[in-house]
Amino acid sequence: MKEAAASVLMDRMYRHQRHVYDFTRKYYLFGRDRLIEGLAPPRGARVLEVGCGTARNLVLAARAWPAAQFYGIDISSEMLMTARHRVQRTGLSQRIELSLGDATRFDPALLFGVPSFSRIVFSYSLSMIPEWRAAVRQAVLWLAPDGELHIVDFGGQERLGPLLRSGLRRWLRQFHVTPRDALESELRHLEGEGGRLSRLERPYGGYAQYAVFGRAATHGAPDGEALAMS
C-alpha cells in the first residue's frame, strides 16, 4: 500500500532527525510563525495541522489562540512520538489531540470524533506529500462552511536566479522535498467547486509561498457533503 510505504519512508528519515528537527529547520522554513498569527480562528473553533511533525506549530498556535481546539495528524509514528512528548511537556494535552493519519484520505470523525475544522494548516508538508493535490482536496472536503485552508511551503524561487534555484532544489531533493509550483493553479481550479483563493504571496524572492483558501458557506448539507459530491 502507498500509505504504508510512505509511513516507512518517513519513519526511516525521521527516526534520528526528529531529535534535532526544530533546531535545524528554523533556519530555512520561513513563514511558519506568520501563518500562525494569521489563523484567527473563531472562538471554539477546531484547527487541524496536516503533517504536524514535532507539534512545534500546534503548541505555538494553541498558546496564541487559547479559545480554539487543536488537532494534528502525521504519517510518521516516529514524529508523533516527539509530538506527543512535546504536547505533554507543555501541558496542552487537553487542547491538542494527535493521531497517525494519511493526508490524502483522513476522516476527522474516525480520527478525532469531530465533523470538520474551521482552519486546516499545511506547513512545509505539501512539498513532501507525493499525492499533494489529493491532500489539498481532502483538506478542503473537511473544511466547515466559511472555513479556511492555510498553506506555507517552498515556492518556485523564481526571483533567486537560476544557479541558486537549481542548487536549492537539488539540496531539497535529498530530503524528499519537491516545491509545488502548481499550487496556485490547483487552488484556482478548486475555486469552481465552492471556494475562493483569498491570498497568495511569494515572499523572499519566491523562496516561499503562502496561500489562504476559503470555503464558501453552504446551506442544506452537512459539513463536507457538498464538496464530496462535486
PLY file of the C-alpha trace (Angstrom):
ply
format ascii 1.0
element vertex 230
property float x
property float y
property float z
element edge 229
property int vertex1
property int vertex2
end_header
0.00 0.00 0.00
1.17 3.52 -0.79
0.25 4.71 2.71
2.37 2.01 4.36
5.32 2.72 2.07
5.13 6.45 2.80
4.95 5.77 6.52
8.03 3.54 6.42
9.96 6.13 4.38
9.11 8.98 6.75
9.86 6.88 9.84
13.24 5.93 8.40
14.09 9.55 7.63
12.91 11.00 10.94
13.94 8.23 13.35
17.00 10.27 14.30
16.25 13.63 12.68
13.23 14.21 14.90
15.56 14.90 17.83
17.17 17.88 16.07
14.39 18.74 13.61
13.19 22.00 15.14
16.69 23.32 15.79
17.81 22.77 12.19
14.60 23.71 10.36
14.21 27.13 11.93
16.94 28.39 9.60
15.07 27.69 6.37
11.35 27.01 7.00
10.33 30.64 6.69
6.82 31.95 7.25
5.54 29.44 9.79
5.04 31.95 12.60
3.32 34.37 10.25
0.90 31.62 9.27
0.08 31.02 12.93
-0.51 34.72 13.51
-2.90 34.85 10.56
-5.07 31.90 11.57
-7.51 33.97 13.66
-9.81 31.01 14.42
-13.27 31.84 15.78
-13.93 31.14 19.45
-14.46 27.42 19.93
-13.01 26.61 16.52
-11.27 23.37 15.63
-7.88 23.73 13.91
-6.10 20.84 12.18
-2.48 20.67 11.05
-1.81 18.08 8.35
1.75 16.79 8.67
2.16 18.19 12.17
5.66 16.78 12.69
7.01 17.59 16.13
3.91 19.65 17.08
6.02 22.79 17.13
3.36 24.77 15.24
0.46 23.30 17.20
1.94 24.30 20.53
2.63 27.85 19.38
-0.82 28.14 17.81
-2.55 26.79 20.92
-0.79 29.42 23.00
-1.60 32.18 20.52
-5.27 31.21 20.19
-6.43 29.91 23.61
-10.13 29.76 22.66
-9.59 27.12 19.95
-9.05 23.36 20.00
-6.16 21.92 18.00
-5.57 18.64 16.19
-2.64 17.18 14.29
-2.06 14.22 12.00
1.18 12.83 10.64
2.05 9.71 8.67
5.24 9.18 10.69
4.84 7.39 14.02
8.40 8.49 14.85
7.49 12.15 14.53
4.32 11.61 16.54
6.37 10.26 19.45
8.22 13.57 19.61
4.96 15.48 19.13
3.20 13.69 21.97
6.11 14.27 24.33
6.11 17.97 23.48
2.37 18.36 23.97
2.54 16.61 27.35
5.59 18.60 28.42
3.90 21.90 27.64
0.71 20.99 29.50
-1.50 21.26 26.43
-2.83 17.71 26.26
-6.39 18.92 26.86
-6.26 21.27 23.86
-4.13 19.35 21.34
-5.05 15.90 20.02
-2.74 13.91 17.76
-3.27 10.90 15.51
-1.47 8.83 12.90
-3.09 9.70 9.57
-2.64 9.92 5.81
-3.10 13.42 4.39
-4.85 12.06 1.29
-7.57 10.00 2.99
-8.09 11.07 6.60
-11.55 11.23 8.16
-11.93 13.56 11.19
-14.86 11.58 12.59
-12.81 8.39 12.71
-9.62 10.03 13.99
-10.99 12.57 16.45
-14.76 12.20 16.63
-15.39 15.64 15.07
-17.16 16.52 11.79
-14.95 19.27 10.33
-12.46 22.06 11.01
-12.61 25.85 10.87
-8.94 26.02 9.93
-6.68 23.44 8.28
-2.93 24.04 8.01
-0.18 22.67 5.78
3.19 23.99 6.96
6.02 22.76 4.74
4.30 19.40 4.40
2.70 19.56 0.93
6.16 19.51 -0.63
6.74 16.10 0.98
3.40 14.53 0.03
3.65 12.76 -3.36
-0.11 12.97 -3.97
-0.27 16.57 -2.82
-3.28 17.54 -4.95
-5.29 14.77 -3.29
-4.17 16.09 0.10
-5.37 19.60 -0.73
-8.74 18.30 -1.90
-9.11 16.14 1.19
-8.46 19.16 3.37
-10.99 21.32 1.53
-13.51 18.50 1.88
-13.32 18.70 5.67
-13.42 22.48 5.98
-16.50 23.78 7.74
-18.56 26.39 5.86
-16.59 29.64 5.88
-13.52 27.66 6.96
-10.02 28.41 5.69
-7.10 26.38 4.41
-3.72 27.98 5.23
-0.61 26.80 3.37
3.03 27.81 3.71
5.73 25.93 1.83
8.63 26.24 -0.54
7.87 28.35 -3.57
9.18 28.40 -7.11
12.27 30.52 -6.18
11.64 32.36 -9.44
13.49 35.52 -8.36
16.52 33.86 -6.78
18.46 33.33 -10.01
18.95 30.09 -11.95
22.09 28.87 -10.15
20.75 29.40 -6.65
17.37 27.97 -7.61
18.92 24.87 -9.15
21.22 24.29 -6.17
18.41 24.77 -3.68
16.20 22.25 -5.45
18.98 19.66 -5.61
19.51 20.09 -1.88
15.79 19.78 -1.11
15.53 16.55 -3.06
17.85 14.94 -0.53
15.03 15.35 2.00
12.32 14.10 -0.38
11.08 17.67 -0.83
9.60 18.95 -4.10
8.29 22.54 -4.26
4.71 22.57 -5.54
4.97 25.01 -8.41
1.39 24.25 -9.48
-0.17 25.12 -6.11
-1.76 28.34 -7.36
-3.27 26.69 -10.42
-4.67 23.86 -8.29
-6.29 26.29 -5.87
-7.66 28.36 -8.76
-9.21 25.20 -10.14
-10.84 24.49 -6.78
-12.42 27.94 -6.81
-15.01 26.50 -9.17
-16.00 23.94 -6.54
-17.19 26.21 -3.77
-14.12 28.07 -2.57
-12.03 31.20 -3.03
-8.30 31.86 -3.07
-8.21 34.93 -0.86
-4.45 35.31 -0.50
-1.37 34.22 -2.40
2.08 35.60 -1.65
5.58 34.56 -2.71
7.99 36.24 -0.27
11.78 36.11 -0.13
12.25 36.16 -3.89
9.78 33.34 -4.30
11.65 31.14 -1.81
8.35 30.50 -0.04
4.68 30.69 -0.91
1.78 31.44 1.38
-1.83 30.82 0.42
-5.21 31.12 2.11
-8.14 29.31 0.51
-11.60 29.80 1.97
-14.56 27.50 1.60
-17.82 29.29 0.89
-20.79 28.89 3.23
-23.23 26.19 2.14
-26.81 25.60 3.08
-28.81 22.43 3.48
-25.86 19.99 3.54
-23.70 18.64 6.39
-20.08 19.79 6.58
-18.06 18.22 3.79
-21.02 16.81 1.87
-21.27 19.49 -0.80
-17.66 19.16 -1.92
-17.73 15.39 -1.53
-20.40 15.24 -4.24
-18.50 17.52 -6.66
0 1
1 2
2 3
3 4
4 5
5 6
6 7
7 8
8 9
9 10
10 11
11 12
12 13
13 14
14 15
15 16
16 17
17 18
18 19
19 20
20 21
21 22
22 23
23 24
24 25
25 26
26 27
27 28
28 29
29 30
30 31
31 32
32 33
33 34
34 35
35 36
36 37
37 38
38 39
39 40
40 41
41 42
42 43
43 44
44 45
45 46
46 47
47 48
48 49
49 50
50 51
51 52
52 53
53 54
54 55
55 56
56 57
57 58
58 59
59 60
60 61
61 62
62 63
63 64
64 65
65 66
66 67
67 68
68 69
69 70
70 71
71 72
72 73
73 74
74 75
75 76
76 77
77 78
78 79
79 80
80 81
81 82
82 83
83 84
84 85
85 86
86 87
87 88
88 89
89 90
90 91
91 92
92 93
93 94
94 95
95 96
96 97
97 98
98 99
99 100
100 101
101 102
102 103
103 104
104 105
105 106
106 107
107 108
108 109
109 110
110 111
111 112
112 113
113 114
114 115
115 116
116 117
117 118
118 119
119 120
120 121
121 122
122 123
123 124
124 125
125 126
126 127
127 128
128 129
129 130
130 131
131 132
132 133
133 134
134 135
135 136
136 137
137 138
138 139
139 140
140 141
141 142
142 143
143 144
144 145
145 146
146 147
147 148
148 149
149 150
150 151
151 152
152 153
153 154
154 155
155 156
156 157
157 158
158 159
159 160
160 161
161 162
162 163
163 164
164 165
165 166
166 167
167 168
168 169
169 170
170 171
171 172
172 173
173 174
174 175
175 176
176 177
177 178
178 179
179 180
180 181
181 182
182 183
183 184
184 185
185 186
186 187
187 188
188 189
189 190
190 191
191 192
192 193
193 194
194 195
195 196
196 197
197 198
198 199
199 200
200 201
201 202
202 203
203 204
204 205
205 206
206 207
207 208
208 209
209 210
210 211
211 212
212 213
213 214
214 215
215 216
216 217
217 218
218 219
219 220
220 221
221 222
222 223
223 224
224 225
225 226
226 227
227 228
228 229
